[in-house]
């Protein structure tokens, strides 16, 4: 059996790549995703006695892609994301002289049909509010995401001092700089009701949203909780992130300037906000007026 060089082993190469991502201050979720995707490839190759980066060929990666699609039944979108991780990994190895050639260059992504973001109608929004009206914590989270456009991770990170009279301070985290977001009456009253009436008294954390035992509410807890209310409200084929999508479209329909919306929601590139313009054109007669609900 060929002895694996510590400098070129796939495991060591993965460690170097992860260190590189951390030095670039990539988000924790991004780093974990890259680790999992590349680790999955390394395990697949190890079963075929391939342990060095230089031994990996395009055919090996194609076999891995086929195994994900037909063997493990991953969706094309998921496989495409995993390939992005693998291509970034081998590009890094090529740039740093670990491999002479990048085997991932010849591997094509599976064709994925991009679905536009799911936008909630005014009726669906009302149904969601009604479904969680007696759960002040869930109700406040829905209002923050749909009335202020916060990411689910930003909701989880909010602290008591981040809520001011008319604004929300979204503190810098990972690769996102600090920004100030307008706080309207509906969201403000929802958060106030939760904090004053139902938030457990705790010295464990300054986070606004906590569990019954006073521990910070994690992103997965928020997602699971809101998914339950989507079901109760009878809202089909929608995800928690669609609350933020709906906020963006509502602001565009209210004629808020594109650059202002982009700053509010924390997009790094205005092109990320521009993609929602097509949704507005397709929704004539269905305009959402969130602040009036």
C-alpha positions in Angstrom: 0.0 0.0 0.0 1.3 3.4 -0.9 2.3 5.5 2.0 0.4 8.8 2.2 2.5 12.0 2.4 1.3 14.2 5.2 1.6 17.2 3.1 -0.6 15.9 0.2 -3.0 13.7 2.1 -6.7 14.7 1.5 -7.3 15.0 5.2 -4.3 17.4 5.7 -5.3 19.3 2.6 -8.8 19.7 4.0 -7.4 21.1 7.3 -5.3 23.6 5.3 -8.4 24.7 3.3 -10.5 25.1 6.4 -7.8 27.2 8.0 -7.8 29.3 4.8 -11.6 29.8 5.0 -11.3 30.9 8.6 -8.5 33.4 7.7 -10.9 34.8 5.1 -13.5 35.3 7.9 -16.0 33.1 6.1 -19.2 32.5 8.0 -19.4 29.6 10.4 -22.2 28.0 8.5 -20.2 28.2 5.2 -17.1 26.6 6.8 -19.2 23.8 8.3 -20.9 23.2 4.9 -17.5 23.0 3.2 -16.1 20.7 5.8 -19.1 18.3 5.5 -19.1 18.3 1.7 -15.3 17.7 1.3 -15.4 15.2 4.2 -18.0 13.3 2.3 -15.8 13.2 -0.8 -12.8 12.1 1.2 -14.8 9.2 2.8 -16.0 8.2 -0.7 -12.5 8.2 -2.0 -11.0 6.4 1.0 -13.3 3.4 0.3 -11.5 3.2 -3.0 -8.1 3.5 -1.4 -7.5 7.0 -2.7 -6.0 9.1 0.1 -3.8 11.6 -1.6 -4.9 14.8 -3.3 -2.8 14.2 -6.3 -4.5 10.8 -7.0 -7.9 12.3 -7.5 -9.1 12.4 -11.1 -12.2 13.9 -12.8 -13.5 10.4 -13.1 -13.4 10.0 -9.3 -15.4 13.2 -8.8 -17.9 12.2 -11.5 -18.4 8.8 -9.7 -19.0 10.7 -6.5 -21.5 13.0 -8.2 -23.3 10.0 -9.6 -23.4 8.3 -6.2 -24.9 11.4 -4.6 -27.6 11.6 -7.3 -28.5 8.0 -7.9 -27.3 6.2 -4.8 -28.0 8.7 -2.0 -30.9 10.4 -3.9 -29.7 13.9 -3.2 -31.5 16.7 -5.2 -29.6 18.3 -8.1 -29.5 21.5 -6.2 -27.8 19.9 -3.2 -25.3 18.0 -5.4 -24.5 21.3 -7.2 -23.8 23.0 -3.9 -21.5 20.1 -2.9 -19.7 20.4 -6.2 -19.2 24.1 -5.5 -17.4 23.2 -2.3 -15.3 20.6 -4.0 -14.3 22.9 -6.8 -13.3 25.6 -4.4 -11.3 23.0 -2.5 -9.3 21.8 -5.5 -8.9 25.4 -6.8 -7.2 26.2 -3.5 -5.0 23.1 -3.7 -4.0 24.0 -7.3 -3.2 27.6 -6.4 -1.1 26.5 -3.5 0.9 23.8 -5.4 -0.6 20.8 -3.6 -1.9 19.4 -6.9 -0.5 20.0 -10.4 -3.9 19.9 -12.1 -7.4 20.7 -10.9 -9.5 17.5 -11.5 -12.8 19.3 -10.7 -12.6 21.6 -13.8 -13.9 18.9 -16.1 -16.8 18.0 -13.8 -20.1 19.7 -14.8 -22.8 20.7 -12.4 -26.2 18.9 -12.8 -28.7 21.1 -14.5 -30.8 22.8 -11.9 -34.0 24.7 -12.6 -34.0 27.8 -10.4 -37.3 28.5 -8.7 -38.0 32.1 -7.8 -38.3 32.9 -4.1 -41.7 32.0 -2.6 -43.5 35.3 -1.6 -46.3 35.2 0.9 -49.6 36.8 0.0 -51.4 39.2 2.4 -53.8 36.4 3.3 -51.0 34.0 4.1 -49.3 36.5 6.2 -52.5 37.2 8.2 -53.0 33.4 8.6 -49.5 33.0 9.9 -49.9 35.8 12.4 -53.2 34.3 13.6 -51.6 30.9 13.9 -48.9 32.1 16.3 -50.8 34.9 18.0 -50.9 33.1 21.3 -47.1 32.4 21.2 -45.6 35.8 21.7 -42.1 34.6 21.0 -42.9 33.1 17.6 -45.1 36.1 16.8 -42.3 38.6 17.5 -39.9 36.6 15.4 -42.3 36.5 12.5 -42.7 40.3 12.8 -39.0 40.9 12.8 -38.3 38.8 9.8 -41.3 40.0 7.8 -41.5 43.7 8.9 -37.7 44.3 9.2 -36.2 41.8 6.8 -33.8 40.2 9.3 -32.1 36.9 8.6 -32.9 34.0 10.9 -29.4 34.1 12.3 -29.7 37.8 13.0 -32.9 37.2 14.9 -31.1 34.5 17.0 -28.2 36.9 17.7 -30.3 39.9 18.8 -29.6 41.1 22.3 -31.8 43.2 24.6 -29.8 46.4 24.0 -30.1 46.0 20.2 -33.7 47.3 20.2 -34.0 51.0 20.3 -37.0 53.3 20.0 -37.2 53.2 16.2 -34.3 51.0 15.1 -32.7 47.6 15.4 -28.9 47.4 15.7 -27.7 44.3 13.8 -24.2 43.9 15.2 -21.3 42.8 13.1 -21.0 39.1 12.9 -18.8 36.8 10.8 -18.5 38.4 7.4 -21.4 40.8 7.8 -20.8 44.4 9.0 -23.0 46.2 11.5 -26.0 47.9 10.2 -29.1 49.8 11.5 -32.5 48.6 10.5 -35.8 50.6 10.8 -38.2 49.2 13.4 -41.9 49.8 12.6 -44.7 49.9 15.1 -46.0 46.3 14.5 -42.6 44.7 15.0 -41.7 46.9 18.0 -45.0 46.1 19.8 -44.6 42.4 19.2 -41.0 42.3 20.6 -42.0 44.5 23.6 -44.9 42.2 24.4 -42.7 39.1 24.4 -39.9 40.7 26.5 -42.2 42.3 29.1 -44.7 39.4 29.5 -43.3 36.1 28.4 -39.5 36.1 28.2 -38.1 34.0 31.1 -36.1 36.0 33.6 -32.5 34.8 33.2 -28.9 35.9 33.8 -27.6 33.3 31.4 -27.8 35.4 28.3 -28.6 38.9 27.0 -30.2 37.3 23.9 -33.8 38.5 23.3 -35.1 35.1 22.3 -34.6 32.3 24.8 -35.9 28.9 25.7 -38.1 28.2 28.7 -35.0 27.4 30.7 -33.4 30.8 29.8 -30.9 29.5 27.2 -30.4 31.3 23.9 -32.8 30.1 21.2 -30.8 28.5 18.4 -31.4 29.0 14.7 -32.6 25.4 14.3 -35.1 26.0 17.2 -36.5 29.0 15.5 -36.8 27.2 12.1 -38.5 24.2 13.6 -40.9 26.4 15.6 -41.9 28.6 12.7 -42.3 25.6 10.4 -44.9 24.3 12.8 -46.8 27.5 12.5 -46.6 27.5 8.7 -48.3 24.1 8.8 -50.9 25.3 11.3 -51.6 28.3 9.0 -52.0 26.0 6.0 -49.2 27.7 4.1 -47.8 25.3 1.6 -44.3 25.1 0.0 -43.0 28.0 2.0 -39.9 28.2 4.2 -38.8 30.5 7.0 -36.4 32.4 4.7 -39.4 33.3 2.5 -40.5 35.8 5.2 -37.4 37.9 4.4 -38.1 37.4 0.7 -41.6 38.8 1.2 -40.2 41.8 3.0 -38.0 42.7 0.1 -40.8 42.4 -2.4 -43.1 44.5 -0.2 -40.6 47.3 0.0 -40.1 47.3 -3.8 -43.9 47.4 -4.3 -43.9 50.4 -1.9 -41.4 52.1 -4.2 -38.6 52.2 -1.7 -35.3 52.8 -3.6 -33.4 49.7 -4.5 -30.2 50.9 -2.8 -32.0 51.7 0.4 -33.6 48.2 0.5 -30.2 46.6 -0.2 -28.7 48.5 2.8 -31.6 47.6 5.1 -31.4 43.9 4.4 -27.6 43.7 4.4 -26.9 42.6 0.8 -23.3 43.0 0.0 -24.1 43.5 -3.7 -27.1 45.4 -5.1 -27.4 42.8 -7.7 -28.7 40.4 -5.0 -31.6 42.8 -4.4 -32.2 43.5 -8.1 -33.2 39.8 -8.7 -36.5 40.5 -6.8 -37.6 43.1 -9.4 -38.9 40.4 -11.7 -41.1 39.1 -8.9 -42.7 42.6 -8.5 -43.5 42.7 -12.2 -45.2 39.3 -12.0 -47.3 40.3 -9.1 -49.4 43.2 -10.4 -52.6 43.4 -8.5 -51.2 41.4 -5.6 -49.3 44.1 -3.8 -48.4 43.5 -0.2 -48.7 46.3 2.4 -47.2 44.7 5.4 -47.3 47.8 7.7 -51.0 48.1 7.2 -51.8 44.5 8.3 
